[in-house]
C-alpha cells in the first residue's frame, strides 16, 4: 500500500491490548486475516530487534522494511510499554 493510511496500529492495539483474535480483527477492519498476522509479525520482529539493541537502520536492513514503518512500530511499542508500566504502578 505504500505510504497510504493503513490500520496496522489499530490492529496491533486490538490484539495486544484487548486480546482480540485475528479473524475478529480482520472482519472489523475489512482486512484479510493474513494481512493482520503480517502486521503483528512485523511488530514482533521489530520489538525483538529493538530489545537486542539494534538501531533503527539495522532493524530496517534485517527485516527489509522501510524506516517510516519501523519508526511507526517503535512508537507503538513504546506506547504499549508505557501503558503496561502505568498499569503496574497503579497497583
PECOR-V932066 format. One record per residue. RES is the residue in three letters. SS is DSSP state (H for helix, E for strand, C for the rest). OMEGA is omega as a letter, one per 40 degrees, with the letter a starting at -180 (999 if undefined). Layout:
RES/SS/OMEGA  RES/SS/OMEGA
//
This chain:
UNK/C/i  UNK/C/a  UNK/C/i  UNK/C/a  UNK/C/i  UNK/C/a  UNK/C/a  UNK/H/a  UNK/H/i  UNK/H/i  UNK/H/i  UNK/H/i  UNK/H/a  UNK/H/a  UNK/H/a  UNK/H/a  UNK/H/a  UNK/H/i  UNK/C/a  UNK/C/i  UNK/C/a  UNK/H/a  UNK/H/i  UNK/H/i  UNK/H/a  UNK/H/a  UNK/H/a  UNK/H/a  UNK/C/a  UNK/C/i  UNK/C/i  UNK/C/i  UNK/H/i  UNK/H/i  UNK/H/i  UNK/H/i  UNK/H/i  UNK/H/i  UNK/H/a  UNK/H/i  UNK/H/i  UNK/H/i  UNK/H/a  UNK/H/i  UNK/H/a  UNK/H/i  UNK/H/i  UNK/H/a  UNK/H/i  UNK/H/i  UNK/H/i  UNK/C/i  UNK/C/a  UNK/C/i  UNK/C/i  UNK/H/a  UNK/H/i  UNK/H/i  UNK/H/i  UNK/H/a  UNK/H/a  UNK/H/a  UNK/H/i  UNK/C/i  UNK/C/a  UNK/C/i  UNK/H/i  UNK/H/i  UNK/H/a  UNK/H/i  UNK/H/a  UNK/H/i  UNK/H/i  UNK/H/i  UNK/H/i  UNK/H/i  UNK/H/i  UNK/H/i  UNK/H/a  UNK/H/i  UNK/H/i  UNK/H/i  UNK/H/i  UNK/H/i  UNK/H/a  UNK/H/i  UNK/H/a  UNK/H/a  UNK/H/i  UNK/H/a  UNK/C/999
//
